[in-house]
Amino acid sequence: MKRPLALVWLALASAHASEGVYLITDHGAKGDNAFDNSPILNALISGFGPEGGTILVPVGDFRLQSPVVVKNHVTIRGVNYGQRSHVDPTPPGVFGPAGGSKLILGAGVAAGLLLPAGGPAATGITIRDLAISGSDSAVPQVGIDLDRANEFTRISGVNCVSLRTGIHLREATKATVERCWVAECSSSLRIEGGAECLVADNSFGGQPGRATCDLDAQDRLLFTGNNVFPDGHTGLRLTASSACNISHNTFTGWYTGMVQIEGNMNLFAHNTLSAVRNGVSWPADPLGRDGFFGFVRLGGNDNVLESCTLYSWQPEGDCRIHCASGERNVFRNLDIGALGSKRKIFVNGELTSWTRITHSGVAAEIDLSGSPTARVTYDP
């Protein structure tokens, strides 16, 4: 004989509570996209001791009218993130995208899950298996905003849509962002400062007004297995960073400046890049960057760009890869195809020195702009 569903839920709730897992609907939360659930979630988290605890969000549309403030060793998890995109059909009467465990930021709410600025570094925050959606385009809403130093943060299986910024981390050490789908946001991911972070196996999409993935002052970041797609004005912007590994990703965009790397001793390897036309022609750049800017732009010292494939439908004379500044930068084993260009690789002769280019095209495709120290080994 089957047990009634209500009894099953009560048994699960009792088991969850005994394990330090708190099902929010047992404490008065409502997934009707109307009730304000923020006070309930904040009260539960405030009651956690130093060992932390877990907030469980079931399937439903749980509206937040103020940020949910997280702290050390708090886990917020859902059952699943449901349907991902507003582009997909949504059933009648359901706040799109449909299904899953969903937190919805109400009008005027600046952040969904918040670690406020100030105070000591936080540790052990986990957010996974749920969706976060904005609802107010007039406010720069952020889905996950960890606005002070944090370590061992894990964000996994999260879907963010309709936000100014999907995920924002400040001074993150050993943070992990994995298996997320963050799109239909102005900017998908911002990490400001930090070391040894892992960003892996995500899908990121942005809007023309901002960079899709904006990573600043990173040390030993690993960015791998990600799909970065239109239409942010820049797909990946890595600035003031060192010893980072950007590998085995797919980048697609229809603006110059898709990938920008500035720093020292960074590796950009085994990536596939496509410069595609949005419609019939190559579109005007939202930042006014001209054809010399480069679909990939590199600056700094001792960086390596190798074993990548770039398919470009940029205008014929436009720069594909631009070495803008720095010393001892290395380009090797690059396949740059589709439309031709006399500047598949362009080296700024005034601001660079000792650039090395190996097996990445023929003489007619590489412009050293008079650099006296650049060295090139052409394809045989």
N, C-alpha and C positions, 0 to 999 in steps of 0.2 A: 504494500500500500504506500502510495506516495505521500510525503508530508506536505501540508499546505505551504505555499510559497512564503507567507508571512512568518511561519514558524522557522522556515529555513533561514530567512533574513535575521530573525532574532537570535538564532543559534550562531550564525556567522558574526553578528555584532558582539555577542558575548565573548566569542573566541578572540575577535579582534581586540576588544578592550583588555582582555587578560594578557595579550601579547604586546600591549602598548601601542596598538593600532586603533585609531578613532574614526569610525565611519561618521561623516559629518551629518548625515540625515538622522542619525540617532540622537543628535544634539540640537535638532530643530532646523537644520539647513533645508532649503527647498530649491530644487532644480527647475524652476518654472520661468526663468528669465525675468523675474519681477522682484522677488524677495531679496532683501539685502543680507547676504551671507557673511559679510566681512566681520561683524562683531562676534559671530559664533566661531569662525576660524581663528580670529585673534585671541579670543578667550581660551580656546583649547591650547594654542601655542604658548600663551603666557603661563599656563599651568604646568608646562613641561619643566622638569628639573634639568640639571646639567647633563644628564644622560640623553636628553632629547625625547623624541617620539615621532609617530607617523600619523599624518592626516590622510585619510582615504576618501577620495572623491568618486562617487559612483557615476553612472551614466546620467546626464542631465545638464541643463543650462543654468549654472550657478552664478548669479550676478553679484558683483562686488561694487559697493558704493564708496569704498575707501581701500587703500592698500592693505594687503595681508603681510604683516611684518614677520620675517623669519629670523631664526637665530641658530646657535650651534646645535648640530646633530639633529636638526629637524628634517624630516622627509615629508614631502607632499607628493602623493602619487594618485593616479587615476586608474581606471580599468583599461581604457584604451583612448586614443585621441580621435577616434571616429573619422568621419569624412574630412578631408584636408582643406579643400579649396572652395571658395565662393563661385568659381567657374563651373564646378560640378552641380548637377541638379539637386535641389533641396526639397524634401517633402513638404507639403502644405502644413502651416502651423508650427514649423520647427525653425528655430533661429539658426541660420546657416553659418558655416557649413554644418551639416546635420550629424547627429550621433555623437557618441563618445562622452568622456568625462570632460566637461568644459567649464572654464572660468571666463566670465564676460565682464570686462571693465565698463562700468556705467559712465554716464555723462560726467565730464570734469575730472575723472579719476586718472591721475598721472601714471600710476604704476599698479600692476597686478600683484606680483610677489616681490616684496621690497626688503632689502637689507639697507637700512638708512646710513647715510654718510656719518662719519665720526664714530669714535669708540674703538675698542680693540679689534684685531682681526678675528673673523669668524671662521669656524671650521666644520666640515662634515655636513654641509647642506646638500640635500638631494631632491631633485624635482624630476618626475618622470611620468610617462604614459598618460599625458593629458593634453588638452587643447586650451589655448589662451587666445581670446579674441577681443579686439577693441570695438568701440561703438561710437566714438566721438572724434571725428577728423579734425575738429578745431583745437584739440588738446594733443600735445606730443606724448601720446600714451606709450608706455614701455611694458612689455609682457612680464619679463623677469629682469629686475633691476637690482643687482648686488653692487651697491654704490660705495663700498669701502673694502679694505683688504680682506681677502678670504682665501682659504686653502682647502684642498681636497673637495671642492665643489663638484657635484656630478649632475649634469642635465642630460637626460636620455629619453628618447621617444616623445619629444614635445613638438606640438604643432602650433605655430603662431601665425595669425592673420589679422589684417585690418589694424595694424599698429604703426606708430612712427618708428619704433625700434623693437624688434622681437626679443633679443637677448642682449643685455649689457652687463659686463663684468669689469670691475675696477680692481687693479692690483691683485689679480688672481694668481695663485701659485698651485701648480699641479691640478688645475681644473680640467674637467672632461666635458666636452659637448659632443654628443654622439647620437646618431640615428634620428636626428630631428628633421622636420620639414618646416622651414621658416620662410614664408613668401607672402606676397600681397601685403608687404610692409615696406615703408620707405627705406629702411635699412634692416637687414636681417640680424647681423651680429656685430657688436662693438666690444672689443676688449682693450682696455686702457691700462698698460703697465702689467707686469707679471712675468712669471718664469715657468718653464716646463709644462705648459698647457698642451692638451691634446684636443684637436678638432677633427673628428673622423666620421665618415660615412653619412654626411648630412646632405640635404638639398636646400640651397639658399637662392632666393630670388628677391630682387629689390625694385625700386622705382627710380626714374631718371634724376630726381632731385638729390639723391644721396648715394654713397658707396654701399654696396651690398654687404661686404665683409670688410670692416674697418678695424685694423689691428695695429696698435701703436705701442712702442717701447716694450717689445717682446724679447725674451731671452730663451732660446732653445725651444721654441714652439714647434709642434708637429701638426701640420695641416695636411691631411691625406684622405683620399677616397671620397672627396666631396664633389658634388655637382653644383656649379654656380651658373645660373642662367639669367636671361634678361629680366628687367631692363634697367638696372642701376647704371649711373653714369660711369662707375668703376666697379668691377666685380670683386677684386681683391686689392686692398691698399694696405701694404705692410710698411710702416714707417719707423725710423729710429730703432731698428731691431737688429739683433745679432744672433748668429748660429742657429737660425730657424731652418726647418726642412719643409718645403712645400712640394709635395710629390704625389703622383698618381691621382690627380684631380682632372675634372673636365670643366672647362670654362667656355661659355658661349656668350657673345655680346655683339651689339651693333653700334657701339661707339668706340672711338680710339681711347686708349688709356684703360683697357679692360683689366690689366694687371700692372700694378706699380709697386716696386720693391725698392726701399731706401734703407741702407744700413750696411753692415759689414759681415762677411763670412756666412752669407745665407745661401742655401742650395735650393734651386728651382729645377726639378728633374722629373722626367717621365709623365709630363702633363700633356693633355690634348686640348688645343685651343681652336675655336672657330670664330672668325670675324664674319658675321653673316649680315645680309641686307634685310632691313625691316621693310619688307615690301619690294618695290621695284629697284630702288636706289639706296645707296649708302646715306643714312640720315644725317642731318645737321647735329653737331655735338652740343649737348645742353650746357657745357661749360665753355664753349667757344674754342676748344682745342683744335689746332689745325692738323694737317696731314703729317707734319714732322713729329708730332708728339709721340707716336708709336702705340701700337696695340698692346705691346709689352714695353714697359719703361723701367730701366734699371739704373740706380745710382748708389754710390758708396764704394767700399774697397773689398777686394778679395771675394766677391760673389761669384757663384758658378751657375750658369744656365745651360743645361745639357739634356740630351736625349728626349726632346720634346717635339711634338708635331703641331704645326700651326697651319690651318686652312684659312685663307684670307680672301674675302670678296671686297676688300677695301679698294678704292680707286687705285689705278695702276701705279701712280707715282708716290703713294702714301708709304710712310715708314711702318714696317711690321714690328721690328725690335729695335729699340733705341737705347744705346748705352750713353746716358746723359752726363755722368760725372764719375769720378773716382779712379782708383788705381788697381791694376792687376785683376780686373774682372775677366772671366773666362766664359766663352761661348763655344760649345762643341756638340757635334752630332745632332744638329737641328735640321728638321725637315720642314721647310717653309714653302707651301704649295698654293694651289688655286691660281688667282690672277698674279701676273708677274709684277715686278717692281725693281727699280734700280736701287732701292733702299730697303731690301728685305732685312738687312742689318745696317743701322746707321750709328757711327761712333762720333761723338762730339770731340773733334780734334783739339779744342782749346781747354776743355775741362776734364779730359781723361788722359791717362798715361798707362802704357804697358798692357793694353788690352790684348787678349789672345782669342783668336777665332779659328776653330779647327773643324774642317769637314762640315760646313754649314752653308754651303752655296758656292757659287762661282764668282769670279772677279766682277762681272757686270752687275751682280746683285748686292754687292757690299760697298758701302760708301764710308771711307775712313776720314773724310773731310780734312785731309792733310795732316793727320796725326803722325809725328815722326817716330813714335815708339810702338804703335800698334803692329802686331804680327799676325799674319793670316796664312793658314794652310788650306788651300782650296780643295774641293772635291776632286778626286783623280779623274 
